[in-house]
């Protein structure tokens, strides 16, 4: 009989229990597809007595995930605890030091410590697989490392946080303000314990950093990701964008240029009839552009027990089959350190400003834009009863630095009421 692949699972939350269910229910299918049995030998979690809806009596229990990671009867350490420091990091390092392969859904761990862990894995002839860390059930990492291996990747972009997409599309469809939809998402359990990981763009930024490393052969650099969350998006912005034929999405974009690696995660306007514009609810979408394949679009559930456990099992099955790839597609020692670069490409921008209702305020806005070389495509002043006049501007293609210079000059005139909202209009 073929030697089974033995799993040790640390973390028995939604995803961990999803993996247990797949292994228990689909043992014959997994063996048929991998050529060997896939079994669980031991598990670990914070509470042993919690009712998780599935029996764990067949498995050894370890209170300490580090002890689990180094057991002699574990071939693959499945890390589903989360967190970029502490136990998750210590247990992963212990598993690699003991010669164990690692499968994880921990995007923060790899975005921050990915280079060191990749070097450790390769030094010990181990692999780290992490399909579940990016875009839930969508096989985007497998697509980049395998299916598109013959392409020079030109750009990667996508909606990679289902919670933000839920909030923005719920605001759009129901006409509800941000604060109300945020509270609704929180009540439904969609938000992280620290909501800023979601709405601040941090979670999605971790994912973008991982995709950039694979796509461009660079050392993972989360610190180089420009982050802007969705907290300042108002229902007014949602409605104005709709009137212009756009939708607002928290969009990640990465590309390697002659100046360095551009990585930005920020709210953008995208055409309403584009694949990204049509994306609803908690669904994720990743768009990859290669020199030979041109553009491909990957769409699917970005979270949840089934989709994320499916991605974890895909990695486990590849290890069972004997597929062994470097963590970021090429050996860690040849990954290059890319200079972090801010976007230098021109684009049209959506700008919403509030002006104090004073004579000449609009003229000062036009003068500030003109002096900075920013050309206006459309300008609209909204109805107002108070002392602040809302103004919407859509620029022709310009560089963000020129637009920022114009707004800085406008602020110095004393007619600006509040901080402007500036959103890039992205071509997709």
C-alpha positions as CSV (number, residue, x, y, z in Angstrom):
1,X,0.0,0.0,0.0
2,X,1.2,3.5,-0.8
3,X,2.5,5.5,2.1
4,X,-0.1,8.0,3.3
5,X,0.5,11.7,3.5
6,X,0.0,12.6,7.2
7,X,-1.3,16.1,8.2
8,X,-1.0,18.0,11.4
9,X,-3.6,20.8,11.5
10,X,-3.1,23.8,13.7
11,X,-6.2,26.0,14.0
12,X,-9.7,24.5,14.0
13,X,-11.7,27.6,13.1
14,X,-13.9,27.8,10.0
15,X,-11.2,26.9,7.6
16,X,-9.5,24.2,9.7
17,X,-12.8,22.4,10.3
18,X,-13.5,22.7,6.5
19,X,-10.3,20.9,5.8
20,X,-11.1,18.2,8.3
21,X,-14.5,17.7,6.7
22,X,-13.0,17.3,3.2
23,X,-10.4,14.8,4.4
24,X,-13.1,12.7,6.2
25,X,-15.8,12.8,3.5
26,X,-13.6,12.6,0.4
27,X,-10.9,10.1,1.4
28,X,-11.4,7.9,-1.7
29,X,-11.5,10.8,-4.1
30,X,-8.3,12.3,-2.6
31,X,-6.5,9.0,-2.9
32,X,-7.7,8.5,-6.5
33,X,-6.5,12.0,-7.5
34,X,-3.2,11.9,-5.7
35,X,-2.3,8.3,-5.8
36,X,-1.9,7.9,-2.0
37,X,-4.1,8.2,1.1
38,X,-4.3,11.7,2.7
39,X,-4.9,11.4,6.5
40,X,-5.0,13.6,9.6
41,X,-2.8,12.4,12.5
42,X,-2.9,15.3,14.9
43,X,-4.6,18.6,15.5
44,X,-4.2,21.7,17.7
45,X,-6.3,24.6,18.7
46,X,-6.9,27.0,21.7
47,X,-9.8,25.0,23.1
48,X,-10.0,21.2,23.1
49,X,-13.6,21.0,24.4
50,X,-15.3,23.3,22.0
51,X,-18.1,21.7,19.9
52,X,-17.0,22.2,16.3
53,X,-19.7,20.0,14.7
54,X,-17.3,17.2,13.7
55,X,-15.6,14.5,15.7
56,X,-11.9,14.9,16.3
57,X,-11.5,11.8,18.4
58,X,-9.5,9.9,15.8
59,X,-6.7,12.4,16.0
60,X,-4.0,13.1,18.5
61,X,-4.3,16.4,20.3
62,X,-1.5,18.9,20.9
63,X,-2.0,21.9,23.1
64,X,1.2,23.4,21.7
65,X,1.2,24.0,17.8
66,X,5.0,23.9,17.9
67,X,4.9,20.4,19.3
68,X,2.4,19.5,16.6
69,X,4.7,20.9,13.9
70,X,7.5,18.7,14.9
71,X,5.7,15.4,15.5
72,X,7.3,12.3,13.8
73,X,3.9,11.3,12.4
74,X,3.3,14.6,10.6
75,X,4.5,15.1,7.1
76,X,2.7,18.4,6.3
77,X,2.1,21.1,8.9
78,X,-1.2,22.9,8.0
79,X,-1.1,26.3,9.7
80,X,-4.5,27.9,9.9
81,X,-4.1,30.0,13.1
82,X,-3.4,33.4,11.5
83,X,-1.2,36.2,12.7
84,X,2.2,37.3,11.5
85,X,4.1,36.8,14.8
86,X,3.9,34.6,17.9
87,X,2.7,31.0,17.7
88,X,2.0,30.9,14.0
89,X,5.5,32.1,13.1
90,X,7.2,29.9,15.7
91,X,5.3,26.8,14.6
92,X,5.9,27.4,10.9
93,X,9.7,27.9,11.5
94,X,9.7,24.8,13.7
95,X,8.0,22.7,11.0
96,X,10.5,23.8,8.4
97,X,13.5,23.2,10.7
98,X,12.1,19.6,11.2
99,X,11.9,19.1,7.4
100,X,8.1,19.3,7.2
101,X,6.3,20.9,4.3
102,X,3.9,23.7,5.2
103,X,0.5,24.6,3.9
104,X,-1.0,27.9,5.2
105,X,-3.7,30.4,4.6
106,X,-1.7,33.1,6.5
107,X,-1.2,36.0,4.1
108,X,0.1,38.4,6.9
109,X,2.8,35.9,7.9
110,X,4.1,35.5,4.3
111,X,3.7,39.2,3.4
112,X,6.0,40.2,6.3
113,X,8.3,37.2,6.7
114,X,7.9,35.5,3.3
115,X,11.5,35.9,2.2
116,X,13.1,34.5,5.3
117,X,10.6,31.6,5.4
118,X,11.1,30.8,1.7
119,X,14.9,30.7,2.3
120,X,14.5,28.4,5.3
121,X,12.1,26.1,3.4
122,X,14.5,25.8,0.4
123,X,17.5,25.2,2.7
124,X,15.6,22.3,4.3
125,X,14.2,20.9,1.0
126,X,10.7,21.8,2.1
127,X,7.9,23.6,0.3
128,X,5.5,26.3,1.5
129,X,2.1,26.4,-0.3
130,X,-0.4,29.1,0.3
131,X,-3.1,29.2,-2.3
132,X,-5.7,29.9,0.4
133,X,-3.9,33.1,1.5
134,X,-5.0,35.0,-1.6
135,X,-8.5,35.4,-3.0
136,X,-10.1,32.4,-1.2
137,X,-11.1,29.7,-3.6
138,X,-9.6,31.3,-6.7
139,X,-6.5,29.4,-7.9
140,X,-4.5,32.6,-8.7
141,X,-1.2,31.5,-7.2
142,X,-1.3,28.3,-9.1
143,X,-2.2,30.3,-12.3
144,X,0.8,32.5,-11.8
145,X,3.4,29.9,-10.9
146,X,2.3,27.2,-13.3
147,X,-0.3,28.1,-16.0
148,X,1.3,31.4,-16.8
149,X,4.9,30.4,-16.2
150,X,5.8,31.1,-19.9
151,X,4.6,34.7,-19.7
152,X,6.3,37.9,-18.8
153,X,3.7,39.4,-16.4
154,X,2.9,43.0,-17.2
155,X,0.3,43.9,-14.6
156,X,-1.7,42.3,-11.8
157,X,-4.9,43.9,-10.5
158,X,-7.9,42.9,-8.6
159,X,-10.5,43.1,-5.9
160,X,-9.1,41.0,-3.1
161,X,-11.1,41.8,0.0
162,X,-14.6,40.5,0.0
163,X,-15.7,42.6,3.0
164,X,-14.8,45.9,1.3
165,X,-16.5,44.7,-1.9
166,X,-19.6,43.8,0.2
167,X,-19.7,47.2,1.8
168,X,-19.3,49.2,-1.4
169,X,-21.8,47.1,-3.4
170,X,-24.3,47.2,-0.5
171,X,-24.0,51.0,-0.4
172,X,-24.5,51.0,-4.1
173,X,-27.5,48.7,-4.3
174,X,-29.3,49.9,-1.1
175,X,-28.4,53.5,-1.1
176,X,-27.1,53.2,2.4
177,X,-24.3,55.3,4.0
178,X,-20.9,53.8,4.9
179,X,-21.4,53.8,8.7
180,X,-24.7,51.9,8.4
181,X,-23.3,49.3,6.1
182,X,-20.1,48.9,8.2
183,X,-22.3,48.2,11.2
184,X,-24.3,45.7,9.2
185,X,-21.1,43.9,8.0
186,X,-19.8,43.8,11.6
187,X,-23.1,42.2,12.8
188,X,-22.9,39.6,10.1
189,X,-19.3,38.7,11.2
190,X,-17.7,39.8,8.0
191,X,-15.1,42.1,9.7
192,X,-11.8,41.0,11.2
193,X,-11.3,41.5,15.0
194,X,-9.4,44.6,13.9
195,X,-11.7,46.1,11.2
196,X,-8.9,48.3,9.9
197,X,-7.3,45.1,8.4
198,X,-10.3,45.0,6.1
199,X,-11.5,48.6,5.5
200,X,-8.0,50.1,5.8
201,X,-6.8,47.9,2.9
202,X,-4.2,46.0,4.9
203,X,-5.6,42.5,4.4
204,X,-5.8,43.1,0.6
205,X,-2.4,44.8,0.6
206,X,-0.9,41.6,2.1
207,X,-2.3,39.6,-0.8
208,X,-1.1,42.1,-3.4
209,X,2.4,41.9,-2.0
210,X,2.4,38.1,-2.4
211,X,1.1,38.2,-6.0
212,X,3.7,40.9,-6.9
213,X,6.6,38.7,-5.7
214,X,5.4,35.8,-7.8
215,X,4.5,37.9,-10.9
216,X,7.7,39.9,-11.0
217,X,10.3,37.7,-9.3
218,X,10.9,40.2,-6.5
219,X,11.3,39.8,-2.8
220,X,7.9,40.2,-1.1
221,X,7.6,43.8,0.0
222,X,4.5,44.7,1.9
223,X,6.1,47.9,3.2
224,X,6.2,49.1,-0.4
225,X,2.5,48.8,-0.9
226,X,0.7,52.2,-1.0
227,X,-2.4,51.7,1.2
228,X,-5.6,53.7,1.2
229,X,-8.8,52.3,2.7
230,X,-12.5,52.9,1.9
231,X,-13.4,54.7,5.2
232,X,-13.8,58.1,3.4
233,X,-16.1,56.8,0.6
234,X,-19.5,58.4,1.1
235,X,-22.8,57.5,-0.4
236,X,-22.5,60.8,-2.3
237,X,-19.3,59.4,-4.0
238,X,-21.1,56.1,-4.8
239,X,-24.0,58.0,-6.5
240,X,-21.8,60.5,-8.3
241,X,-19.6,57.7,-9.7
242,X,-22.8,55.9,-10.9
243,X,-23.9,59.0,-12.7
244,X,-20.6,59.0,-14.5
245,X,-20.9,55.4,-15.5
246,X,-18.5,54.0,-12.9
247,X,-18.4,51.8,-9.8
248,X,-16.0,52.3,-6.8
249,X,-13.9,49.3,-5.9
250,X,-11.0,48.8,-3.5
251,X,-8.5,47.9,-6.2
252,X,-5.0,46.5,-6.0
253,X,-2.7,47.2,-8.9
254,X,0.9,46.0,-9.2
255,X,3.4,46.5,-12.1
256,X,7.1,46.5,-12.5
257,X,8.5,49.6,-14.3
258,X,11.8,51.1,-15.1
259,X,11.5,53.1,-11.9
260,X,10.7,50.2,-9.7
261,X,7.8,48.1,-8.4
262,X,4.5,49.9,-8.1
263,X,2.1,48.4,-5.7
264,X,-1.1,50.3,-4.7
265,X,-4.2,49.2,-2.9
266,X,-6.8,52.0,-3.0
267,X,-10.4,52.8,-3.9
268,X,-10.7,53.5,-7.6
269,X,-13.4,54.1,-10.2
270,X,-13.8,51.3,-12.8
271,X,-16.2,51.2,-15.7
272,X,-19.6,50.0,-14.5
273,X,-19.8,47.5,-17.5
274,X,-16.3,46.0,-16.9
275,X,-15.8,42.7,-15.2
276,X,-14.6,44.5,-12.1
277,X,-17.4,46.9,-12.2
278,X,-19.9,44.1,-12.3
279,X,-18.4,42.3,-9.2
280,X,-20.9,42.0,-6.4
281,X,-20.9,41.2,-2.7
282,X,-18.0,39.2,-1.2
283,X,-16.8,37.9,-4.5
284,X,-13.1,38.4,-5.5
285,X,-11.6,39.0,-8.9
286,X,-8.0,39.0,-10.1
287,X,-7.0,40.2,-13.5
288,X,-3.6,39.1,-14.8
289,X,-2.0,40.6,-18.0
290,X,0.9,38.7,-19.7
291,X,2.8,39.3,-22.8
292,X,1.6,36.2,-24.6
293,X,-1.7,35.4,-22.8
294,X,-2.8,39.1,-22.9
295,X,-5.5,39.3,-20.2
296,X,-7.2,36.7,-18.1
297,X,-9.8,37.2,-15.5
298,X,-10.2,34.9,-12.4
299,X,-13.4,35.3,-10.4
300,X,-14.7,33.4,-7.4
301,X,-15.5,33.4,-3.7
302,X,-12.9,35.2,-1.6
303,X,-13.6,33.6,1.8
304,X,-15.7,31.1,3.6
305,X,-15.3,27.6,4.9
306,X,-15.7,25.7,1.6
307,X,-13.8,27.9,-0.8
308,X,-10.8,28.5,1.5
309,X,-10.6,24.8,2.6
310,X,-10.8,23.9,-1.0
311,X,-7.7,26.0,-1.7
312,X,-5.9,24.4,1.3
313,X,-6.7,21.0,0.0
314,X,-5.5,21.8,-3.5
315,X,-2.1,22.6,-2.0
316,X,-2.1,19.4,0.1
317,X,-3.0,17.3,-3.0
318,X,-0.1,18.8,-5.0
319,X,2.3,17.9,-2.2
320,X,0.8,14.4,-2.2
321,X,1.4,14.1,-5.9
322,X,5.1,15.2,-5.5
323,X,4.8,18.7,-7.0
324,X,7.5,20.8,-5.4
325,X,7.9,24.4,-6.4
326,X,9.8,27.3,-4.8
327,X,7.7,29.5,-2.5
328,X,7.5,32.4,-5.0
329,X,7.9,30.5,-8.2
330,X,11.6,30.9,-8.5
331,X,14.3,30.1,-5.9
332,X,14.3,32.5,-3.0
333,X,18.1,33.3,-3.5
334,X,17.4,34.7,-7.0
335,X,14.5,37.0,-6.1
336,X,15.5,40.6,-6.5
337,X,15.0,43.5,-4.2
338,X,12.9,46.0,-6.2
339,X,12.8,49.7,-5.5
340,X,9.4,50.7,-4.3
341,X,7.9,53.2,-6.7
342,X,4.9,55.4,-6.6
343,X,2.7,55.4,-9.7
344,X,4.0,57.6,-12.5
345,X,1.4,56.7,-15.1
346,X,-1.2,59.3,-16.0
347,X,-4.9,58.7,-15.4
348,X,-8.1,60.6,-15.1
349,X,-9.2,61.4,-11.6
350,X,-12.4,61.9,-9.8
351,X,-12.2,64.7,-7.3
352,X,-14.9,65.8,-4.8
353,X,-14.1,69.0,-3.0
354,X,-16.1,71.2,-0.6
355,X,-15.6,74.9,-1.1
356,X,-16.6,77.7,1.3
357,X,-19.5,79.6,-0.2
358,X,-17.5,82.8,-0.9
359,X,-17.1,84.9,-4.1
360,X,-14.3,83.7,-6.3
361,X,-13.9,80.3,-4.6
362,X,-14.6,78.4,-7.8
363,X,-12.2,80.6,-9.7
364,X,-9.5,79.9,-7.2
365,X,-10.1,76.2,-7.7
366,X,-9.8,76.5,-11.5
367,X,-6.7,78.6,-11.2
368,X,-5.0,76.1,-8.8
369,X,-5.7,73.3,-11.3
370,X,-4.5,75.3,-14.3
371,X,-1.3,76.4,-12.6
372,X,-0.5,72.8,-11.8
373,X,-1.2,71.7,-15.4
374,X,-4.3,69.7,-14.6
375,X,-6.9,69.8,-17.3
376,X,-10.5,69.5,-16.4
377,X,-12.8,67.2,-18.4
378,X,-16.0,67.8,-16.4
379,X,-16.9,70.0,-13.5
380,X,-20.2,70.1,-11.6
381,X,-21.3,72.2,-8.6
382,X,-23.9,70.5,-6.5
383,X,-26.9,72.2,-4.9
384,X,-26.3,73.5,-1.4
385,X,-28.1,75.4,1.3
386,X,-25.3,75.9,3.8
387,X,-21.9,77.5,3.8
388,X,-20.2,74.7,1.9
389,X,-20.5,74.2,-1.9
390,X,-19.8,70.7,-3.1
391,X,-17.9,70.5,-6.4
392,X,-17.2,67.4,-8.5
393,X,-14.3,67.4,-11.0
394,X,-13.3,64.8,-13.5
395,X,-9.8,65.5,-14.8
396,X,-8.2,64.5,-18.1
397,X,-5.3,62.2,-17.8
398,X,-2.8,63.7,-15.3
399,X,-0.1,62.6,-12.8
400,X,-1.2,62.3,-9.2
401,X,1.6,64.5,-8.0
402,X,0.3,67.4,-10.2
403,X,-3.2,67.0,-8.8
404,X,-1.8,66.9,-5.3
405,X,0.1,70.1,-6.0
406,X,-3.1,71.8,-7.2
407,X,-5.0,70.8,-4.1
408,X,-2.2,72.0,-1.8
409,X,-2.2,75.3,-3.5
410,X,-6.0,75.5,-3.2
411,X,-5.8,74.8,0.5
412,X,-3.5,77.8,0.9
413,X,-6.2,80.1,-0.5
414,X,-8.5,79.4,2.5
415,X,-11.5,78.4,0.4
416,X,-11.3,74.7,0.9
417,X,-13.7,73.1,3.3
418,X,-12.5,69.7,4.5
419,X,-10.2,67.2,2.9
420,X,-10.9,66.4,-0.8
421,X,-11.7,62.9,-1.9
422,X,-9.5,61.9,-4.8
423,X,-10.0,58.6,-6.7
424,X,-8.1,57.3,-9.7
425,X,-10.2,56.2,-12.7
426,X,-8.6,53.0,-13.7
427,X,-8.6,51.4,-17.1
428,X,-9.4,47.7,-17.0
